[in-house]
Amino acid sequence: MRALVCAVLASSSLLACDTAGTVPTTSNLQVNPNEIPVAAPTMLNGTLQFSDSDGDVNAVWMKVISPSGAESAPSHLVLPSTGAATGALSFALQLQAPTAGTYAVEVWVEDAEGHTSEPDSVDIVAR
């Protein structure tokens, strides 16, 4: 299973307050397409909303879990510091599924203090 990850901070709003130590949250994970062919490298495009009152989200993490439960090593990208308390991330993930089945894509964010959100997950079916 191979995964190539790219992410871009697509938009943001609300400047952050100084409330050091808050844990970021994520929501509305969407990935398309949600069905892919077996053994063919396929580019998946996704979006994810985040919130962090500190405004210091600085990385997005992703991993893929195979139908057997095997997990890819988490991949991450450092994001530019924007001071945004909320925003949207757009990302691309190239996935080559070696076997048919349901793969889970997990995505989470990390802030400058090392706090991580709970992962959001979406299923991708390889046929």
C-alpha positions as CSV (number, residue, x, y, z in Angstrom):
1,M,0.0,0.0,0.0
2,R,1.5,3.3,-1.1
3,A,0.3,6.7,-0.1
4,L,1.5,10.1,-1.2
5,V,0.1,13.1,0.7
6,C,-0.2,16.8,-0.2
7,A,-2.2,19.5,1.7
8,V,-3.0,23.1,1.3
9,L,-4.6,25.5,3.8
10,A,-7.5,26.5,1.7
11,S,-9.2,29.2,3.8
12,S,-9.4,30.5,7.3
13,S,-11.3,32.9,9.4
14,L,-11.4,34.3,12.9
15,L,-8.1,35.4,14.4
16,A,-7.1,33.4,17.4
17,C,-7.3,34.3,21.1
18,D,-4.5,33.6,23.4
19,T,-5.8,30.6,25.2
20,A,-2.7,28.4,25.3
21,G,-3.1,24.7,25.6
22,T,-6.3,24.0,23.7
23,V,-6.6,20.8,21.6
24,P,-7.6,21.3,18.0
25,T,-10.7,19.6,16.5
26,T,-11.6,18.5,13.0
27,S,-14.9,17.8,11.2
28,N,-16.5,17.3,7.8
29,L,-13.8,15.0,6.3
30,Q,-14.7,14.4,2.7
31,V,-12.7,12.4,0.2
32,N,-13.4,11.8,-3.5
33,P,-13.6,9.4,-5.2
34,N,-14.8,7.0,-2.5
35,E,-14.4,3.9,-4.8
36,I,-11.1,3.1,-6.5
37,P,-9.8,0.3,-8.8
38,V,-7.5,-2.3,-7.2
39,A,-3.8,-2.0,-8.0
40,A,-4.1,1.3,-9.9
41,P,-2.6,4.4,-8.4
42,T,-5.5,6.8,-7.8
43,M,-5.5,10.4,-6.7
44,L,-7.9,11.1,-3.9
45,N,-8.9,14.7,-3.2
46,G,-10.2,15.7,0.2
47,T,-11.3,18.5,2.5
48,L,-11.4,18.9,6.3
49,Q,-12.5,21.6,8.6
50,F,-10.5,22.4,11.7
51,S,-10.9,24.6,14.8
52,D,-8.2,25.6,17.3
53,S,-8.8,28.6,19.6
54,D,-5.0,29.0,19.9
55,G,-4.8,29.5,16.2
56,D,-1.6,27.5,16.0
57,V,-2.5,24.5,13.8
58,N,0.7,23.8,12.0
59,A,0.5,20.2,10.6
60,V,-1.9,17.8,9.0
61,W,-1.4,14.1,9.4
62,M,-2.8,11.2,7.4
63,K,-2.7,7.4,7.4
64,V,-4.4,4.6,5.6
65,I,-5.7,1.4,7.3
66,S,-6.1,-1.6,5.0
67,P,-8.9,-4.1,5.1
68,S,-6.7,-6.4,7.1
69,G,-6.0,-3.7,9.7
70,A,-2.5,-2.9,8.6
71,E,-1.7,0.8,9.0
72,S,0.5,2.9,6.8
73,A,3.1,5.0,8.5
74,P,1.5,8.4,9.2
75,S,2.5,11.1,6.8
76,H,2.4,14.7,7.6
77,L,2.8,18.1,6.1
78,V,3.8,21.3,7.8
79,L,1.4,24.1,7.3
80,P,2.1,27.8,7.1
81,S,1.3,29.7,10.3
82,T,-1.8,31.8,9.7
83,G,-3.1,32.5,13.2
84,A,-6.5,31.1,12.1
85,A,-8.8,29.7,14.8
86,T,-10.9,28.0,12.1
87,G,-10.3,27.0,8.6
88,A,-10.5,24.4,5.8
89,L,-7.7,22.1,4.6
90,S,-7.7,20.7,1.1
91,F,-5.4,17.7,0.4
92,A,-4.6,15.1,-2.2
93,L,-3.6,11.5,-1.4
94,Q,-2.5,9.0,-3.9
95,L,-3.5,5.5,-3.0
96,Q,-2.7,2.3,-4.6
97,A,-4.8,-0.5,-3.0
98,P,-3.1,-3.9,-3.5
99,T,-6.3,-5.9,-2.7
100,A,-10.1,-5.4,-2.9
101,G,-11.8,-4.2,0.3
102,T,-12.6,-1.2,2.4
103,Y,-9.7,1.1,3.3
104,A,-10.0,3.8,6.0
105,V,-8.3,7.1,5.5
106,E,-7.6,8.9,8.8
107,V,-6.8,12.6,8.9
108,W,-6.0,14.8,12.0
109,V,-4.3,18.1,12.7
110,E,-1.5,19.1,15.2
111,D,-0.8,22.5,16.7
112,A,2.5,24.1,17.6
113,E,2.2,22.9,21.2
114,G,2.0,19.2,20.0
115,H,-1.7,18.8,20.7
116,T,-3.5,16.6,18.2
117,S,-7.1,16.4,17.2
118,E,-9.0,13.1,17.3
119,P,-8.7,11.6,13.8
120,D,-11.5,11.9,11.3
121,S,-12.0,8.8,9.2
122,V,-13.6,8.1,5.8
123,D,-13.9,4.7,4.0
124,I,-12.6,4.1,0.5
125,V,-13.7,0.9,-1.3
126,A,-11.3,-0.8,-3.7
127,R,-12.9,-3.0,-6.3
